Amino acid sequence: MSRAGTGVAWGSLVSGLASVATLPVAVYLTRFSERYELLHSGFAIPLGALLGLAAITLARRARRRNVLSLERGRGHGIARAGTILGIVGVCIALAAVVALVVYALLEYVGSRE
């Protein structure tokens, strides 16, 4: 993989790590704030999903550059890790959306009684 391809692979890894860490950090930070509650950490869901999609896209670009390059193998594992972390980050964001929908349904049902 060329030098640029390796840089893209590292970008994928960093984006994937940020995607996985976004929601847990947002939830953790709400514990120390008087102004924000746990429900407010839901505003970090789009950021986590976008970072996960960016990681997947960057990893795909790095693998494409690897195929086109004469130097095989450099950064392939990094791009794979970025892909996996990106997928995990998107899954965490989707799970958080499901949790918010369930919470909203429970609040709605509870308010009707």
TIMIZA-921473 format. One record per atom (N, C-alpha, C): atom name; residue number from 0; residue in one letter; z, x, y. Coordinates in nm, 3 decimals, decimal comma, always signed. Atoms other than C-alpha are relative to their C-alpha. Layout:
BEGIN
{atom "CA" NUM "A" {Z X Y}}
...
//
This chain:
BEGIN
{atom "N" 0 "M" {+0,000 +0,086 -0,117}}
{atom "CA" 0 "M" {+0,000 +0,000 +0,000}}
{atom "C" 0 "M" {+0,000 +0,090 +0,123}}
{atom "N" 1 "S" {+0,009 -0,081 -0,120}}
{atom "CA" 1 "S" {-0,087 +0,137 +0,340}}
{atom "C" 1 "S" {+0,130 -0,007 +0,078}}
{atom "N" 2 "R" {-0,120 -0,003 -0,083}}
{atom "CA" 2 "R" {+0,170 +0,216 +0,601}}
{atom "C" 2 "R" {+0,024 -0,136 +0,066}}
{atom "N" 3 "A" {-0,012 +0,133 -0,061}}
{atom "CA" 3 "A" {+0,100 -0,114 +0,777}}
{atom "C" 3 "A" {+0,042 -0,104 -0,103}}
{atom "N" 4 "G" {-0,038 +0,094 +0,105}}
{atom "CA" 4 "G" {+0,125 -0,300 +0,447}}
{atom "C" 4 "G" {+0,146 +0,013 -0,039}}
{atom "N" 5 "T" {-0,141 -0,021 +0,031}}
{atom "CA" 5 "T" {+0,461 -0,142 +0,376}}
{atom "C" 5 "T" {+0,088 -0,059 +0,111}}
{atom "N" 6 "G" {-0,074 +0,060 -0,111}}
{atom "CA" 6 "G" {+0,578 -0,247 +0,723}}
{atom "C" 6 "G" {+0,005 -0,151 -0,010}}
{atom "N" 7 "V" {+0,004 +0,146 +0,017}}
{atom "CA" 7 "V" {+0,469 -0,603 +0,655}}
{atom "C" 7 "V" {+0,092 -0,041 -0,115}}
{atom "N" 8 "A" {-0,089 +0,030 +0,113}}
{atom "CA" 8 "A" {+0,653 -0,593 +0,322}}
{atom "C" 8 "A" {+0,146 +0,006 +0,045}}
{atom "N" 9 "W" {-0,138 -0,008 -0,051}}
{atom "CA" 9 "W" {+0,970 -0,478 +0,498}}
{atom "C" 9 "W" {+0,031 -0,117 +0,093}}
{atom "N" 10 "G" {-0,019 +0,119 -0,085}}
{atom "CA" 10 "G" {+0,922 -0,756 +0,754}}
{atom "C" 10 "G" {+0,027 -0,123 -0,082}}
{atom "N" 11 "S" {-0,023 +0,112 +0,091}}
{atom "CA" 11 "S" {+0,904 -1,001 +0,467}}
{atom "C" 11 "S" {+0,143 +0,003 -0,054}}
{atom "N" 12 "L" {-0,135 -0,012 +0,053}}
{atom "CA" 12 "L" {+1,227 -0,868 +0,324}}
{atom "C" 12 "L" {+0,104 -0,037 +0,105}}
{atom "N" 13 "V" {-0,097 +0,030 -0,108}}
{atom "CA" 13 "V" {+1,409 -0,885 +0,659}}
{atom "C" 13 "V" {-0,001 -0,150 +0,033}}
{atom "N" 14 "S" {+0,008 +0,144 -0,026}}
{atom "CA" 14 "S" {+1,280 -1,239 +0,723}}
{atom "C" 14 "S" {+0,065 -0,080 -0,111}}
{atom "N" 15 "G" {-0,063 +0,068 +0,112}}
{atom "CA" 15 "G" {+1,389 -1,344 +0,376}}
{atom "C" 15 "G" {+0,151 +0,008 +0,005}}
{atom "N" 16 "L" {-0,146 -0,015 -0,012}}
{atom "CA" 16 "L" {+1,737 -1,202 +0,424}}
{atom "C" 16 "L" {+0,055 -0,087 +0,113}}
{atom "N" 17 "A" {-0,044 +0,083 -0,112}}
{atom "CA" 17 "A" {+1,766 -1,374 +0,762}}
{atom "C" 17 "A" {-0,005 -0,148 -0,036}}
{atom "N" 18 "S" {+0,013 +0,139 +0,042}}
{atom "CA" 18 "S" {+1,647 -1,700 +0,608}}
{atom "C" 18 "S" {+0,117 -0,042 -0,089}}
{atom "N" 19 "V" {-0,110 +0,031 +0,092}}
{atom "CA" 19 "V" {+1,909 -1,688 +0,334}}
{atom "C" 19 "V" {+0,133 -0,002 +0,074}}
{atom "N" 20 "A" {-0,128 -0,012 -0,070}}
{atom "CA" 20 "A" {+2,185 -1,594 +0,579}}
{atom "C" 20 "A" {+0,018 -0,101 +0,113}}
{atom "N" 21 "T" {-0,008 +0,085 -0,120}}
{atom "CA" 21 "T" {+2,105 -1,842 +0,858}}
{atom "C" 21 "T" {+0,100 -0,114 -0,015}}
{atom "N" 22 "L" {-0,088 +0,116 +0,013}}
{atom "CA" 22 "L" {+2,281 -2,154 +0,729}}
{atom "C" 22 "L" {+0,145 +0,038 -0,033}}
{atom "N" 23 "P" {-0,140 -0,039 +0,022}}
{atom "CA" 23 "P" {+2,590 -1,984 +0,582}}
{atom "C" 23 "P" {+0,067 +0,057 +0,126}}
{atom "N" 24 "V" {-0,058 -0,054 -0,123}}
{atom "CA" 24 "V" {+2,641 -1,797 +0,910}}
{atom "C" 24 "V" {+0,026 -0,112 +0,100}}
{atom "N" 25 "A" {-0,020 +0,113 -0,091}}
{atom "CA" 25 "A" {+2,595 -2,118 +1,111}}
{atom "C" 25 "A" {+0,123 -0,081 -0,040}}
{atom "N" 26 "V" {-0,118 +0,074 +0,047}}
{atom "CA" 26 "V" {+2,851 -2,297 +0,894}}
{atom "C" 26 "V" {+0,127 +0,080 +0,026}}
{atom "N" 27 "Y" {-0,116 -0,086 -0,022}}
{atom "CA" 27 "Y" {+3,091 -2,002 +0,918}}
{atom "C" 27 "Y" {+0,040 +0,002 +0,147}}
{atom "N" 28 "L" {-0,031 -0,008 -0,142}}
{atom "CA" 28 "L" {+3,065 -1,986 +1,296}}
{atom "C" 28 "L" {+0,060 -0,130 +0,054}}
{atom "N" 29 "T" {-0,059 +0,125 -0,047}}
{atom "CA" 29 "T" {+3,156 -2,354 +1,334}}
{atom "C" 29 "T" {+0,151 -0,004 -0,025}}
{atom "N" 30 "R" {-0,145 -0,003 +0,027}}
{atom "CA" 30 "R" {+3,500 -2,272 +1,195}}
{atom "C" 30 "R" {+0,077 +0,057 +0,116}}
{atom "N" 31 "F" {-0,069 -0,068 -0,108}}
{atom "CA" 31 "F" {+3,582 -2,067 +1,504}}
{atom "C" 31 "F" {-0,026 -0,062 +0,137}}
{atom "N" 32 "S" {+0,034 +0,063 -0,127}}
{atom "CA" 32 "S" {+3,455 -2,304 +1,771}}
{atom "C" 32 "S" {+0,071 -0,133 +0,014}}
{atom "N" 33 "E" {-0,062 +0,129 -0,030}}
{atom "CA" 33 "E" {+3,638 -2,590 +1,933}}
{atom "C" 33 "E" {-0,107 -0,104 +0,037}}
{atom "N" 34 "R" {+0,104 +0,090 -0,047}}
{atom "CA" 34 "R" {+3,313 -2,737 +2,069}}
{atom "C" 34 "R" {-0,093 -0,047 -0,110}}
{atom "N" 35 "Y" {+0,097 +0,033 +0,104}}
{atom "CA" 35 "Y" {+3,106 -2,738 +1,749}}
{atom "C" 35 "Y" {+0,071 -0,036 -0,129}}
{atom "N" 36 "E" {-0,052 +0,042 +0,130}}
{atom "CA" 36 "E" {+3,174 -2,917 +1,424}}
{atom "C" 36 "E" {-0,098 +0,042 -0,109}}
{atom "N" 37 "L" {+0,083 -0,039 +0,114}}
{atom "CA" 37 "L" {+3,033 -2,857 +1,078}}
{atom "C" 37 "L" {-0,138 -0,067 +0,005}}
{atom "N" 38 "L" {+0,126 +0,073 -0,008}}
{atom "CA" 38 "L" {+2,764 -3,119 +1,135}}
{atom "C" 38 "L" {-0,099 +0,067 +0,095}}
{atom "N" 39 "H" {+0,088 -0,069 -0,095}}
{atom "CA" 39 "H" {+2,627 -2,915 +1,427}}
{atom "C" 39 "H" {-0,073 +0,119 -0,062}}
{atom "N" 40 "S" {+0,071 -0,111 +0,064}}
{atom "CA" 40 "S" {+2,531 -2,635 +1,190}}
{atom "C" 40 "S" {-0,133 -0,045 -0,057}}
{atom "N" 41 "G" {+0,128 +0,053 +0,045}}
{atom "CA" 41 "G" {+2,247 -2,861 +1,081}}
{atom "C" 41 "G" {-0,116 +0,037 +0,092}}
{atom "N" 42 "F" {+0,105 -0,042 -0,091}}
{atom "CA" 42 "F" {+2,056 -2,744 +1,388}}
{atom "C" 42 "F" {-0,062 +0,134 -0,042}}
{atom "N" 43 "A" {+0,054 -0,127 +0,049}}
{atom "CA" 43 "A" {+2,005 -2,412 +1,206}}
{atom "C" 43 "A" {-0,097 -0,020 -0,117}}
{atom "N" 44 "I" {+0,088 +0,026 +0,114}}
{atom "CA" 44 "I" {+1,807 -2,580 +0,926}}
{atom "C" 44 "I" {-0,145 +0,037 +0,030}}
{atom "N" 45 "P" {+0,140 -0,038 -0,026}}
{atom "CA" 45 "P" {+1,465 -2,549 +1,094}}
{atom "C" 45 "P" {-0,019 +0,152 +0,012}}
{atom "N" 46 "L" {+0,010 -0,145 -0,013}}
{atom "CA" 46 "L" {+1,532 -2,184 +1,178}}
{atom "C" 46 "L" {-0,002 +0,067 -0,137}}
{atom "N" 47 "G" {-0,002 -0,055 +0,135}}
{atom "CA" 47 "G" {+1,621 -2,105 +0,817}}
{atom "C" 47 "G" {-0,128 -0,026 -0,076}}
{atom "N" 48 "A" {+0,125 +0,034 +0,068}}
{atom "CA" 48 "A" {+1,314 -2,286 +0,689}}
{atom "C" 48 "A" {-0,117 +0,081 +0,055}}
{atom "N" 49 "L" {+0,109 -0,077 -0,060}}
{atom "CA" 49 "L" {+1,082 -2,113 +0,937}}
{atom "C" 49 "L" {+0,007 +0,148 -0,038}}
{atom "N" 50 "L" {-0,013 -0,140 +0,043}}
{atom "CA" 50 "L" {+1,223 -1,771 +0,852}}
{atom "C" 50 "L" {-0,041 +0,017 -0,146}}
{atom "N" 51 "G" {+0,041 -0,006 +0,141}}
{atom "CA" 51 "G" {+1,174 -1,845 +0,482}}
{atom "C" 51 "G" {-0,151 -0,007 -0,015}}
{atom "N" 52 "L" {+0,146 +0,009 +0,004}}
{atom "CA" 52 "L" {+0,814 -1,950 +0,539}}
{atom "C" 52 "L" {-0,065 +0,127 +0,055}}
{atom "N" 53 "A" {+0,052 -0,127 -0,053}}
{atom "CA" 53 "A" {+0,757 -1,638 +0,749}}
{atom "C" 53 "A" {+0,010 +0,110 -0,104}}
{atom "N" 54 "A" {-0,016 -0,102 +0,104}}
{atom "CA" 54 "A" {+0,894 -1,423 +0,468}}
{atom "C" 54 "A" {-0,106 -0,015 -0,109}}
{atom "N" 55 "I" {+0,101 +0,025 +0,103}}
{atom "CA" 55 "I" {+0,661 -1,586 +0,216}}
{atom "C" 55 "I" {-0,138 +0,041 +0,051}}
{atom "N" 56 "T" {+0,130 -0,034 -0,058}}
{atom "CA" 56 "T" {+0,362 -1,547 +0,449}}
{atom "C" 56 "T" {-0,017 +0,151 +0,014}}
{atom "N" 57 "L" {+0,009 -0,146 -0,014}}
{atom "CA" 57 "L" {+0,439 -1,182 +0,525}}
{atom "C" 57 "L" {-0,014 +0,069 -0,135}}
{atom "N" 58 "A" {+0,012 -0,060 +0,134}}
{atom "CA" 58 "A" {+0,483 -1,103 +0,157}}
{atom "C" 58 "A" {-0,140 -0,021 -0,056}}
{atom "N" 59 "R" {+0,137 +0,026 +0,046}}
{atom "CA" 59 "R" {+0,150 -1,265 +0,080}}
{atom "C" 59 "R" {-0,097 +0,095 +0,070}}
{atom "N" 60 "R" {+0,086 -0,093 -0,074}}
{atom "CA" 60 "R" {-0,013 -1,056 +0,354}}
{atom "C" 60 "R" {+0,016 +0,143 -0,052}}
{atom "N" 61 "A" {-0,023 -0,134 +0,052}}
{atom "CA" 61 "A" {+0,148 -0,739 +0,218}}
{atom "C" 61 "A" {-0,067 +0,018 -0,136}}
{atom "N" 62 "R" {+0,066 -0,010 +0,131}}
{atom "CA" 62 "R" {+0,023 -0,813 -0,134}}
{atom "C" 62 "R" {-0,152 +0,004 +0,015}}
{atom "N" 63 "R" {+0,144 -0,001 -0,025}}
{atom "CA" 63 "R" {-0,327 -0,882 +0,002}}
{atom "C" 63 "R" {-0,043 +0,139 +0,047}}
{atom "N" 64 "R" {+0,032 -0,135 -0,046}}
{atom "CA" 64 "R" {-0,324 -0,547 +0,183}}
{atom "C" 64 "R" {+0,010 +0,100 -0,115}}
{atom "N" 65 "N" {-0,014 -0,088 +0,115}}
{atom "CA" 65 "N" {-0,209 -0,384 -0,139}}
{atom "C" 65 "N" {-0,124 -0,007 -0,088}}
{atom "N" 66 "V" {+0,120 +0,015 +0,082}}
{atom "CA" 66 "V" {-0,509 -0,524 -0,324}}
{atom "C" 66 "V" {-0,118 +0,070 +0,065}}
{atom "N" 67 "L" {+0,112 -0,059 -0,072}}
{atom "CA" 67 "L" {-0,749 -0,403 -0,055}}
{atom "C" 67 "L" {+0,014 +0,151 +0,018}}
{atom "N" 68 "S" {-0,026 -0,142 -0,022}}
{atom "CA" 68 "S" {-0,590 -0,059 -0,032}}
{atom "C" 68 "S" {-0,027 +0,080 -0,126}}
{atom "N" 69 "L" {+0,018 -0,089 +0,115}}
{atom "CA" 69 "L" {-0,661 +0,237 -0,253}}
{atom "C" 69 "L" {+0,134 +0,050 -0,053}}
{atom "N" 70 "E" {-0,133 -0,045 +0,041}}
{atom "CA" 70 "E" {-0,291 +0,326 -0,265}}
{atom "C" 70 "E" {+0,073 -0,118 -0,064}}
{atom "N" 71 "R" {-0,061 +0,112 +0,071}}
{atom "CA" 71 "R" {-0,146 +0,096 -0,527}}
{atom "C" 71 "R" {+0,150 +0,023 -0,018}}
{atom "N" 72 "G" {-0,139 -0,004 +0,042}}
{atom "CA" 72 "G" {+0,219 +0,015 -0,583}}
{atom "C" 72 "G" {+0,103 +0,019 +0,108}}
{atom "N" 73 "R" {-0,101 -0,022 -0,103}}
{atom "CA" 73 "R" {+0,388 +0,113 -0,257}}
{atom "C" 73 "R" {+0,037 -0,130 +0,068}}
{atom "N" 74 "G" {-0,046 +0,120 -0,067}}
{atom "CA" 74 "G" {+0,596 -0,174 -0,123}}
{atom "C" 74 "G" {-0,017 -0,128 -0,078}}
{atom "N" 75 "H" {+0,022 +0,122 +0,079}}
{atom "CA" 75 "H" {+0,506 -0,414 -0,402}}
{atom "C" 75 "H" {+0,134 -0,069 -0,032}}
{atom "N" 76 "G" {-0,132 +0,057 +0,032}}
{atom "CA" 76 "G" {+0,871 -0,463 -0,504}}
{atom "C" 76 "G" {+0,068 -0,058 +0,123}}
{atom "N" 77 "I" {-0,059 +0,050 -0,125}}
{atom "CA" 77 "I" {+0,976 -0,507 -0,142}}
{atom "C" 77 "I" {-0,062 -0,135 +0,034}}
{atom "N" 78 "A" {+0,068 +0,127 -0,028}}
{atom "CA" 78 "A" {+0,715 -0,780 -0,094}}
{atom "C" 78 "A" {+0,046 -0,108 -0,098}}
{atom "N" 79 "R" {-0,047 +0,098 +0,099}}
{atom "CA" 79 "R" {+0,827 -0,949 -0,416}}
{atom "C" 79 "R" {+0,141 -0,048 +0,036}}
{atom "N" 80 "A" {-0,135 +0,039 -0,042}}
{atom "CA" 80 "A" {+1,189 -0,944 -0,298}}
{atom "C" 80 "A" {-0,005 -0,090 +0,122}}
{atom "N" 81 "G" {+0,016 +0,085 -0,117}}
{atom "CA" 81 "G" {+1,078 -1,090 +0,035}}
{atom "C" 81 "G" {-0,045 -0,140 -0,037}}
{atom "N" 82 "T" {+0,045 +0,131 +0,047}}
{atom "CA" 82 "T" {+0,897 -1,370 -0,146}}
{atom "C" 82 "T" {+0,115 -0,078 -0,061}}
{atom "N" 83 "I" {-0,112 +0,069 +0,066}}
{atom "CA" 83 "I" {+1,199 -1,451 -0,359}}
{atom "C" 83 "I" {+0,104 -0,045 +0,102}}
{atom "N" 84 "L" {-0,099 +0,037 -0,102}}
{atom "CA" 84 "L" {+1,437 -1,446 -0,062}}
{atom "C" 84 "L" {-0,054 -0,111 +0,090}}
{atom "N" 85 "G" {+0,059 +0,108 -0,080}}
{atom "CA" 85 "G" {+1,195 -1,662 +0,138}}
{atom "C" 85 "G" {+0,007 -0,133 -0,071}}
{atom "N" 86 "I" {-0,009 +0,124 +0,078}}
{atom "CA" 86 "I" {+1,180 -1,919 -0,141}}
{atom "C" 86 "I" {+0,144 -0,050 -0,006}}
{atom "N" 87 "V" {-0,141 +0,040 +0,003}}
{atom "CA" 87 "V" {+1,559 -1,918 -0,170}}
{atom "C" 87 "V" {+0,043 -0,056 +0,136}}
{atom "N" 88 "G" {-0,034 +0,049 -0,134}}
{atom "CA" 88 "G" {+1,591 -1,960 +0,208}}
{atom "C" 88 "G" {-0,054 -0,140 +0,026}}
{atom "N" 89 "V" {+0,058 +0,134 -0,016}}
{atom "CA" 89 "V" {+1,355 -2,258 +0,208}}
{atom "C" 89 "V" {+0,077 -0,100 -0,086}}
{atom "N" 90 "C" {-0,077 +0,090 +0,087}}
{atom "CA" 90 "C" {+1,547 -2,409 -0,085}}
{atom "C" 90 "C" {+0,137 -0,032 +0,059}}
{atom "N" 91 "I" {-0,128 +0,026 -0,067}}
{atom "CA" 91 "I" {+1,876 -2,368 +0,103}}
{atom "C" 91 "I" {-0,019 -0,098 +0,114}}
{atom "N" 92 "A" {+0,027 +0,093 -0,110}}
{atom "CA" 92 "A" {+1,722 -2,543 +0,404}}
{atom "C" 92 "A" {-0,026 -0,141 -0,052}}
{atom "N" 93 "L" {+0,026 +0,132 +0,058}}
{atom "CA" 93 "L" {+1,595 -2,827 +0,185}}
{atom "C" 93 "L" {+0,128 -0,063 -0,055}}
{atom "N" 94 "A" {-0,128 +0,052 +0,050}}
{atom "CA" 94 "A" {+1,936 -2,862 +0,019}}
{atom "C" 94 "A" {+0,087 -0,048 +0,116}}
{atom "N" 95 "A" {-0,077 +0,042 -0,117}}
{atom "CA" 95 "A" {+2,095 -2,881 +0,364}}
{atom "C" 95 "A" {-0,053 -0,132 +0,056}}
{atom "N" 96 "V" {+0,059 +0,127 -0,045}}
{atom "CA" 96 "V" {+1,851 -3,158 +0,461}}
{atom "C" 96 "V" {+0,048 -0,113 -0,091}}
{atom "N" 97 "V" {-0,048 +0,102 +0,094}}
{atom "CA" 97 "V" {+1,948 -3,350 +0,146}}
{atom "C" 97 "V" {+0,147 -0,032 +0,028}}
{atom "N" 98 "A" {-0,142 +0,022 -0,030}}
{atom "CA" 98 "A" {+2,316 -3,302 +0,231}}
{atom "C" 98 "A" {+0,016 -0,084 +0,127}}
{atom "N" 99 "L" {-0,009 +0,079 -0,124}}
{atom "CA" 99 "L" {+2,261 -3,438 +0,583}}
{atom "C" 99 "L" {-0,045 -0,144 -0,021}}
{atom "N" 100 "V" {+0,046 +0,137 +0,028}}
{atom "CA" 100 "V" {+2,068 -3,739 +0,453}}
{atom "C" 100 "V" {+0,107 -0,077 -0,078}}
{atom "N" 101 "V" {-0,106 +0,066 +0,075}}
{atom "CA" 101 "V" {+2,343 -3,819 +0,203}}
{atom "C" 101 "V" {+0,117 -0,032 +0,092}}
{atom "N" 102 "Y" {-0,108 +0,024 -0,096}}
{atom "CA" 102 "Y" {+2,603 -3,782 +0,479}}
{atom "C" 102 "Y" {-0,034 -0,119 +0,089}}
{atom "N" 103 "A" {+0,041 +0,110 -0,087}}
{atom "CA" 103 "A" {+2,404 -4,015 +0,705}}
{atom "C" 103 "A" {+0,004 -0,133 -0,074}}
{atom "N" 104 "L" {-0,007 +0,124 +0,079}}
{atom "CA" 104 "L" {+2,371 -4,273 +0,426}}
{atom "C" 104 "L" {+0,143 -0,044 -0,023}}
{atom "N" 105 "L" {-0,140 +0,035 +0,020}}
{atom "CA" 105 "L" {+2,742 -4,259 +0,353}}
{atom "C" 105 "L" {+0,064 -0,051 +0,128}}
{atom "N" 106 "E" {-0,051 +0,050 -0,130}}
{atom "CA" 106 "E" {+2,823 -4,298 +0,723}}
{atom "C" 106 "E" {-0,052 -0,140 +0,029}}
{atom "N" 107 "Y" {+0,059 +0,131 -0,024}}
{atom "CA" 107 "Y" {+2,586 -4,593 +0,744}}
{atom "C" 107 "Y" {+0,065 -0,107 -0,088}}
{atom "N" 108 "V" {-0,063 +0,096 +0,091}}
{atom "CA" 108 "V" {+2,731 -4,765 +0,438}}
{atom "C" 108 "V" {+0,145 -0,022 +0,039}}
{atom "N" 109 "G" {-0,139 +0,013 -0,040}}
{atom "CA" 109 "G" {+3,084 -4,694 +0,556}}
{atom "C" 109 "G" {+0,019 -0,079 +0,128}}
{atom "N" 110 "S" {-0,012 +0,071 -0,127}}
{atom "CA" 110 "S" {+3,018 -4,839 +0,900}}
{atom "C" 110 "S" {-0,031 -0,150 -0,015}}
{atom "N" 111 "R" {+0,037 +0,140 +0,022}}
{atom "CA" 111 "R" {+2,886 -5,167 +0,755}}
{atom "C" 111 "R" {+0,117 -0,081 -0,054}}
{atom "N" 112 "E" {-0,112 +0,074 +0,061}}
{atom "CA" 112 "E" {+3,214 -5,259 +0,586}}
{atom "C" 112 "E" {+0,102 -0,041 +0,100}}
//
